Amino acid sequence: MKKFDLAIIGAGAGGYVAAIHAAKSGLKVALVEKGKVGGACFNLGCIPSKIMIEHSKLIQKIKTANEWGINVSSIDVDFGKLSKRKDGIIQKLLENIHSYIRNASITYFTGIAKVSNDKIITVENEQFVAKNIILATGSKPFVPPFKGIESAKYHTTDTIFNITELPKQLTIIGGGVIAVELAFSLAPLGTKVTILNHSRDILQTEEPDARPIVRNKLLDLGVDLVFDFEFQEITNKEIITSRGNFPYENLLFATGRQPNIEIAKELQLELDGKFIKVNEQFETSMPNVYAIGDIVGGYQLAHAASAEGIQAVEAILGNNPSSIDLTKIPRCVYSTPEIATFGLLEDEVNSNECIITKLPLSSNPKALMEGNKDGFIKFIASKTTDEILGACVVGDGATEILNSMLATKVAGGKATDLTKIIFPHPTKSEQIGDAAKAVYWKAINA
């Protein structure tokens, strides 16, 4: 029977990164995946949705060009061709991951893994043993048990990216990040989108000041937003709610995901609610068995899972890594405009102990050149220690702009350090320097 230092179950963003890091650190590694390498991120979520959003951004830019005086008489969307482009990009990325795995001399197994209490892993007709195991089995879509759900035909986030024809109409149940990003993916292409969310607003885990900007943009795109109601029943053609009935042609549930903890249950690992309970090094209640990603809660983000995988490997190597600081993990929404955040939000801090500055992008030359007048940069710092507690950027390219603030925080820098950076002009990022200066009441453009 083959013996490995480490076996990783699941080759998604957490699993394959952990495997490569472990192999390059000298461990003999086995990696098991029942589906496609890359997991939900590359195949069913992050990557396909962002590709589709890029397609839709082009439509919006063409319409902006018309407003500026560059006239495009008509827009003809070949959705089938766009879908082939999406699939081609994903295939290339998966081929890259496979090459990284091969180059790291990782033994790769395809199939469903079964794990015994003595750490023997069975995959199809093969068996091997590992000193350490990392579970990185990801999650699957959650569909609420609504009355009548069995009679409805619907998509989940695991199936919506397989469509090859542009739907004329789509009703999305849910108001979180996935629901909003999919609305921005399809509405500009011509799909009539309705978002039904029983809560009072969209994106309720995100920066409150960002929500009205994104909400108004969705309305500008013709998206119908229905909030604050109770679901009563779903039929094969309409959704019945306390605010009326909503007919649909195509239905998508974007109502969150639930962890794949079948192996954890077989091993009788201790749970924390619906997730696997782990310590700061991501070790479970069974010694030398670790768990990362969507199955342990926290931020269900690909980059968080990758960081957790590296953390677990470092613990296995005996390097006693410091625990992951959640305030240093960025959160991103690829809406139009984008939202990028790290650390604490304004409604999570004591305003008497913090300085909160907010500069609109409408005063930024580069943003105005690009036609991106909606958005802002918000900065939160401690009054007593000058520590960077949080930041939020709302605007085109926000997910890139945020990084200089985050890098300063990760490096141990403070708000005053950001004021010393000479940002190039004109750039949207120079607004960061002014936001930091505003902490000391020395902002130039405020």
Buried (B, 14 or more C-beta within 10 A) or exposed (E): EEEBBBBBBBBBBBBBBBBBBBBBBEBBBBBBBBBBBBBBBBBBBBBBBBBBBBBBBBBBEBEEEEEEEEEEEEEEBEBEEBBEBBBEBBEEBBEEBBEBBEEBEBBBBBBBBBBEEEBBBBBEEEEBBBBBBBBBBBBBBBBEEBEBBEEBEBBBBBEBBEBEEBBEBBBBBBBBBBBBBBBBBBBBBBBBBBBBBBEEBBBEEBBEBBBEBBBEBBEEBEBBBBBEBEBBBBBEEBBBBEBEEBEBEBBBBBBBBBBBBEBBEEBEBEBEEEBBBBEEBBBBBBEBBBBBBBBBBBBBBBBBBBBBBBBBBBBBBEEEBEEBEEBBBBBBBBBBBBBBBBBBBBEEBEEEEBBBBBBBBEBBBBBEEBBBBBBBBBBBBBEEEBBBBBBBBBBBBBBBBBBBBBEBBBEEBBBEBBBEBEBEEEBBBBBBBBBBBBBBEEBEBB
